[in-house]
Amino acid sequence: MAKLSSSFRIYIYQILFLTIVFSGCTSTEKLTYLNNLPETSETQYFPVDVPDYKIQYRDILYITAKAMTPEGAIVGLLQDISGARNQYFRDEASQYIMGYNVDEGGYIYLPVVEKVQVADKSIEEVRIILQEEVDKVFNNAYVEVKLLSFKFTVLGEANAPGTYVNYNNYLTVLEAVGRAGGVSDYGRRDRVLLIRPTDDGSKTYRINLQDKDLLTSEAYFLQPNDVVIIEPVKHKIFNMNLPTFSFVLTSVTSAITTTLLLINFFGNSN
Protein backbone atom coordinates (compact mmCIF):
# COMPACT_ATOMS: atom_id res chain seq x y z
CA MET A 1 0.00 0.00 0.00
CA ALA A 2 2.85 2.39 0.86
CA LYS A 3 4.48 1.86 -2.55
CA LEU A 4 1.22 2.46 -4.35
CA SER A 5 0.54 5.70 -2.45
CA SER A 6 4.04 7.08 -3.20
CA SER A 7 3.73 6.39 -6.93
CA PHE A 8 0.29 7.94 -7.06
CA ARG A 9 1.45 10.96 -5.16
CA ILE A 10 4.41 11.51 -7.50
CA TYR A 11 2.08 11.15 -10.49
CA ILE A 12 -0.25 13.83 -9.13
CA TYR A 13 2.67 16.21 -8.52
CA GLN A 14 3.93 15.66 -12.08
CA ILE A 15 0.53 16.52 -13.53
CA LEU A 16 0.36 19.68 -11.42
CA PHE A 17 3.85 20.77 -12.44
CA LEU A 18 3.34 20.15 -16.15
CA THR A 19 -0.03 21.91 -16.11
CA ILE A 20 1.42 25.06 -14.59
CA VAL A 21 4.53 25.09 -16.79
CA PHE A 22 2.91 24.48 -20.17
CA SER A 23 -0.10 26.73 -19.57
CA GLY A 24 2.14 29.64 -18.67
CA CYS A 25 4.71 29.24 -21.45
CA THR A 26 4.74 32.00 -24.06
CA SER A 27 7.55 32.26 -26.57
CA THR A 28 9.42 35.53 -27.02
CA GLU A 29 8.47 35.48 -30.70
CA LYS A 30 4.77 35.84 -29.84
CA LEU A 31 5.49 38.96 -27.78
CA THR A 32 7.51 40.77 -30.45
CA TYR A 33 6.20 43.26 -33.00
CA LEU A 34 7.34 42.89 -36.64
CA ASN A 35 9.35 39.83 -35.63
CA ASN A 36 9.99 38.66 -39.21
CA LEU A 37 12.10 41.66 -40.18
CA PRO A 38 15.52 40.52 -41.48
CA GLU A 39 18.23 40.86 -38.86
CA THR A 40 20.58 43.22 -40.67
CA SER A 41 22.26 46.53 -39.91
CA GLU A 42 21.38 47.90 -43.35
CA THR A 43 18.59 50.45 -43.69
CA GLN A 44 15.39 48.97 -45.10
CA TYR A 45 12.59 50.81 -46.84
CA PHE A 46 8.94 49.85 -47.01
CA PRO A 47 7.13 52.09 -49.51
CA VAL A 48 3.56 52.96 -48.60
CA ASP A 49 1.04 55.50 -49.82
CA VAL A 50 0.19 57.92 -47.04
CA PRO A 51 -3.59 58.41 -47.14
CA ASP A 52 -4.89 61.87 -47.95
CA TYR A 53 -7.95 62.11 -45.73
CA LYS A 54 -10.98 63.80 -47.27
CA ILE A 55 -13.08 65.98 -45.01
CA GLN A 56 -16.59 64.68 -44.30
CA TYR A 57 -19.85 65.77 -42.76
CA ARG A 58 -19.59 66.25 -38.97
CA ASP A 59 -15.83 66.81 -39.06
CA ILE A 60 -14.57 69.70 -36.94
CA LEU A 61 -11.81 71.97 -38.21
CA TYR A 62 -9.46 74.29 -36.39
CA ILE A 63 -8.92 77.35 -38.59
CA THR A 64 -6.89 80.48 -37.94
CA ALA A 65 -6.00 83.40 -40.18
CA LYS A 66 -3.40 85.86 -38.98
CA ALA A 67 -1.89 88.99 -40.46
CA MET A 68 0.58 91.66 -39.43
CA THR A 69 -0.62 95.20 -38.94
CA PRO A 70 1.41 98.20 -40.16
CA GLU A 71 2.53 98.59 -36.54
CA GLY A 72 4.00 95.07 -36.59
CA ALA A 73 1.38 93.40 -34.40
CA ILE A 74 -0.01 89.94 -35.25
CA VAL A 75 -3.82 89.88 -35.21
CA GLY A 76 -6.35 87.10 -35.72
CA LEU A 77 -8.73 87.72 -38.61
CA LEU A 78 -11.37 85.03 -38.04
CA GLN A 79 -12.06 85.60 -34.34
CA ASP A 80 -15.66 86.09 -33.29
CA ILE A 81 -17.04 89.16 -31.49
CA SER A 82 -15.93 87.97 -28.06
CA GLY A 83 -12.47 87.16 -29.33
CA ALA A 84 -12.77 83.62 -27.98
CA ARG A 85 -11.23 82.08 -31.07
CA ASN A 86 -8.10 84.04 -30.44
CA GLN A 87 -7.57 82.22 -27.13
CA TYR A 88 -5.69 78.97 -26.78
CA PHE A 89 -7.95 75.96 -26.43
CA ARG A 90 -7.65 74.69 -22.90
CA ASP A 91 -9.23 71.25 -23.27
CA GLU A 92 -10.93 68.90 -25.71
CA ALA A 93 -14.41 70.23 -24.97
CA SER A 94 -13.48 73.81 -25.79
CA GLN A 95 -11.81 72.69 -29.00
CA TYR A 96 -15.02 71.10 -30.20
CA ILE A 97 -17.12 74.07 -29.11
CA MET A 98 -14.87 76.64 -30.78
CA GLY A 99 -14.00 74.57 -33.88
CA TYR A 100 -15.75 74.93 -37.23
CA ASN A 101 -18.27 72.16 -37.91
CA VAL A 102 -18.82 70.74 -41.37
CA ASP A 103 -22.57 70.75 -42.00
CA GLU A 104 -24.64 68.21 -43.91
CA GLY A 105 -24.08 70.09 -47.15
CA GLY A 106 -20.31 69.99 -46.68
CA TYR A 107 -19.95 73.68 -45.77
CA ILE A 108 -18.31 75.59 -42.95
CA TYR A 109 -19.22 79.15 -42.02
CA LEU A 110 -16.50 81.66 -41.19
CA PRO A 111 -16.49 85.31 -40.16
CA VAL A 112 -15.66 87.63 -43.06
CA VAL A 113 -15.30 84.74 -45.55
CA GLU A 114 -18.80 83.36 -44.91
CA LYS A 115 -19.56 79.80 -46.15
CA VAL A 116 -16.97 77.58 -47.87
CA GLN A 117 -17.44 74.12 -49.41
CA VAL A 118 -14.91 71.75 -47.79
CA ALA A 119 -16.40 68.25 -48.08
CA ASP A 120 -14.36 65.67 -50.01
CA LYS A 121 -11.29 67.91 -49.92
CA SER A 122 -8.02 67.31 -48.12
CA ILE A 123 -6.80 69.52 -45.29
CA GLU A 124 -4.25 71.17 -47.59
CA GLU A 125 -6.84 71.77 -50.30
CA VAL A 126 -9.11 73.48 -47.77
CA ARG A 127 -6.20 75.60 -46.54
CA ILE A 128 -5.46 76.78 -50.08
CA ILE A 129 -9.13 77.63 -50.72
CA LEU A 130 -9.39 79.61 -47.49
CA GLN A 131 -6.09 81.34 -48.17
CA GLU A 132 -7.46 82.55 -51.51
CA GLU A 133 -10.67 83.78 -49.86
CA VAL A 134 -8.83 85.60 -47.09
CA ASP A 135 -6.43 87.19 -49.59
CA LYS A 136 -9.43 88.88 -51.21
CA VAL A 137 -10.04 90.81 -48.01
CA PHE A 138 -6.66 91.06 -46.26
CA ASN A 139 -3.08 91.50 -47.38
CA ASN A 140 -0.19 89.31 -46.20
CA ALA A 141 -2.43 86.95 -44.23
CA TYR A 142 -1.59 83.34 -43.37
CA VAL A 143 -4.24 80.63 -42.96
CA GLU A 144 -3.77 77.44 -40.93
CA VAL A 145 -6.16 74.46 -40.96
CA LYS A 146 -6.13 71.36 -38.75
CA LEU A 147 -8.53 68.50 -38.18
CA LEU A 148 -9.85 68.39 -34.61
CA SER A 149 -12.16 65.40 -34.93
CA PHE A 150 -9.51 62.73 -35.60
CA LYS A 151 -10.72 60.16 -33.09
CA PHE A 152 -9.83 56.49 -33.00
CA THR A 153 -10.81 53.63 -30.72
CA VAL A 154 -8.80 50.66 -29.47
CA LEU A 155 -10.81 47.79 -27.97
CA GLY A 156 -10.18 44.26 -26.76
CA GLU A 157 -6.91 43.12 -25.24
CA ALA A 158 -5.16 46.47 -24.87
CA ASN A 159 -3.75 47.62 -21.55
CA ALA A 160 -5.72 50.88 -21.76
CA PRO A 161 -8.60 50.42 -24.23
CA GLY A 162 -10.68 53.46 -25.07
CA THR A 163 -11.29 56.28 -27.51
CA TYR A 164 -8.46 58.72 -28.17
CA VAL A 165 -7.99 61.99 -30.06
CA ASN A 166 -5.12 62.39 -32.49
CA TYR A 167 -3.83 65.93 -33.00
CA ASN A 168 -1.57 65.09 -35.94
CA ASN A 169 -2.70 64.65 -39.53
CA TYR A 170 -1.37 61.10 -39.62
CA LEU A 171 -1.36 58.14 -37.24
CA THR A 172 -0.12 54.57 -37.69
CA VAL A 173 -1.80 51.52 -36.18
CA LEU A 174 1.34 50.87 -34.11
CA GLU A 175 1.10 54.37 -32.65
CA ALA A 176 -2.59 53.81 -31.93
CA VAL A 177 -1.88 50.57 -30.06
CA GLY A 178 0.91 52.35 -28.20
CA ARG A 179 -1.49 55.12 -27.14
CA ALA A 180 -3.72 52.38 -25.70
CA GLY A 181 -0.88 51.00 -23.59
CA GLY A 182 0.15 48.23 -25.98
CA VAL A 183 -1.18 44.69 -26.28
CA SER A 184 -1.98 43.04 -22.94
CA ASP A 185 -0.65 39.67 -21.80
CA TYR A 186 -3.83 38.03 -23.10
CA GLY A 187 -3.84 39.74 -26.52
CA ARG A 188 -2.88 38.33 -29.90
CA ARG A 189 -0.46 40.50 -31.82
CA ASP A 190 -0.96 38.34 -34.90
CA ARG A 191 -4.72 38.80 -35.06
CA VAL A 192 -6.02 42.37 -34.93
CA LEU A 193 -9.19 43.64 -36.57
CA LEU A 194 -9.44 47.14 -38.01
CA ILE A 195 -12.90 48.54 -38.78
CA ARG A 196 -13.04 51.63 -41.00
CA PRO A 197 -16.31 53.51 -41.62
CA THR A 198 -16.80 54.57 -45.25
CA ASP A 199 -19.61 56.11 -47.28
CA ASP A 200 -20.43 52.63 -48.61
CA GLY A 201 -20.38 50.95 -45.20
CA SER A 202 -17.78 49.59 -42.80
CA LYS A 203 -14.58 48.18 -44.29
CA THR A 204 -12.56 45.63 -42.32
CA TYR A 205 -8.89 44.65 -42.34
CA ARG A 206 -7.10 41.78 -40.65
CA ILE A 207 -3.78 42.96 -39.26
CA ASN A 208 -0.76 41.05 -38.04
CA LEU A 209 1.38 43.33 -35.86
CA GLN A 210 4.19 40.78 -36.07
CA ASP A 211 4.41 40.76 -39.85
CA LYS A 212 6.61 43.27 -41.72
CA ASP A 213 4.00 43.36 -44.51
CA LEU A 214 1.99 45.59 -42.17
CA LEU A 215 4.34 48.45 -43.07
CA THR A 216 3.04 48.45 -46.65
CA SER A 217 -0.59 47.67 -45.82
CA GLU A 218 -3.50 49.98 -46.59
CA ALA A 219 -4.41 49.68 -42.93
CA TYR A 220 -1.04 50.86 -41.60
CA PHE A 221 -2.16 54.48 -41.42
CA LEU A 222 -5.36 55.03 -39.48
CA GLN A 223 -8.13 57.36 -40.52
CA PRO A 224 -10.60 59.25 -38.31
CA ASN A 225 -13.14 57.04 -36.55
CA ASP A 226 -11.19 53.82 -37.16
CA VAL A 227 -11.71 51.08 -34.57
CA VAL A 228 -8.88 48.68 -33.67
CA ILE A 229 -9.90 45.44 -31.95
CA ILE A 230 -7.22 43.21 -30.42
CA GLU A 231 -8.38 39.61 -30.12
CA PRO A 232 -7.67 37.51 -27.00
CA VAL A 233 -5.58 34.36 -26.94
CA LYS A 234 -7.58 31.13 -26.89
CA HIS A 235 -6.44 30.13 -23.41
CA LYS A 236 -7.23 33.49 -21.80
CA ILE A 237 -9.99 32.12 -19.57
CA PHE A 238 -7.78 29.24 -18.48
CA ASN A 239 -4.88 31.58 -17.68
CA MET A 240 -7.14 33.92 -15.73
CA ASN A 241 -8.40 31.01 -13.64
CA LEU A 242 -5.03 29.28 -13.36
CA PRO A 243 -4.43 30.44 -9.75
CA THR A 244 -7.81 28.99 -8.76
CA PHE A 245 -7.13 25.76 -10.63
CA SER A 246 -3.72 25.48 -9.02
CA PHE A 247 -5.18 26.07 -5.56
CA VAL A 248 -7.92 23.48 -6.07
CA LEU A 249 -5.50 20.94 -7.53
CA THR A 250 -3.02 21.48 -4.71
CA SER A 251 -5.79 21.10 -2.12
CA VAL A 252 -7.07 17.91 -3.73
CA THR A 253 -3.54 16.53 -3.99
CA SER A 254 -2.87 17.32 -0.35
CA ALA A 255 -6.14 15.69 0.70
CA ILE A 256 -5.38 12.55 -1.33
CA THR A 257 -1.85 12.38 0.02
CA THR A 258 -3.06 12.82 3.62
CA THR A 259 -5.72 10.14 3.10
CA LEU A 260 -3.20 7.68 1.67
CA LEU A 261 -0.80 8.36 4.52
CA LEU A 262 -3.56 7.72 7.09
CA ILE A 263 -4.64 4.54 5.29
CA ASN A 264 -1.02 3.42 5.17
CA PHE A 265 -0.53 4.28 8.87
CA PHE A 266 -3.61 2.46 10.15
CA GLY A 267 -2.94 -0.44 7.82
CA ASN A 268 0.55 -0.92 9.21
CA SER A 269 -0.81 -0.54 12.77
CA ASN A 270 -3.15 -3.45 12.24
C-alpha positions, 0 to 999 in steps of 0.5 A: 500500500505504501508503494502504491501511495508514493507512486500515485502521489508523484504522479499527481505532482507531475501533472500539477507541475506540467499543467502550470509550466505548459499553460504559462509558457509563451515564446518571445516570438509571440510577444515581439512586433514585426518579428519577421524583419531581417536581422541586418544593420542595413537600412530597409525601406517599405514604400507605402502610400500615405492616405490623404484624408478627405473631409466629411460631414460632422468633421470639426476643423481648427482654422486660424487666419493671422496677419501683421498690422502696419505697426507690426502686431499679429492679429487674428482675422477670423475671431468672433465678437468675443475674441474667444477664437483668439484664445488657446484651447484649454481642453478637448471640450473647448476645442469642439465648441470653438472649432468649425463644424462641417454641416450636412451640405459639406460647408463651414461658415466663417467670419468675413469669408462666410460659407466655404465648401470643404467636403471631399477635400483634403486639409491642404486643399481646404487651406489653399481655398481659405487662403485665396478667400482671405487674400481677397479681403486682407493682405499678407495673411496666413491661414492654418487648418487642422482636423480636430475630430480625428478620433480612433478607438482601441478595444479588446486586449489592450492595456488601456482600451478606449477612444483617443484623439489624435492631434496630428494629420497622420497616425499609424496603427502601431502608434494607436496601439501604443497610445492604448498601452500596448497589447496586454498579456492576453492579446494576440499581436498576430490577429487584430481587426481594423474597422473603417467607416466609409460612405459605402459601409464599414470596411474591415482589415485583418492585421498582423502586428508581427508581420513586416507586410503591415508596413506596406498595408493599406491599414497601416495608417489610421483614418478618423473614426477607425476602430482597432480590436485586439483579439484575446488568446484562446487560453485566456480564460484558463490563464485567468483562472489558473491560480484557482485551478492550481489552488484546487488541484493542490488542495485535492492533492494534499487531501489525497496524500493525507488520506493515503498516509492515514490509510497506510498508517492504520494499515501498518498498525493493524 
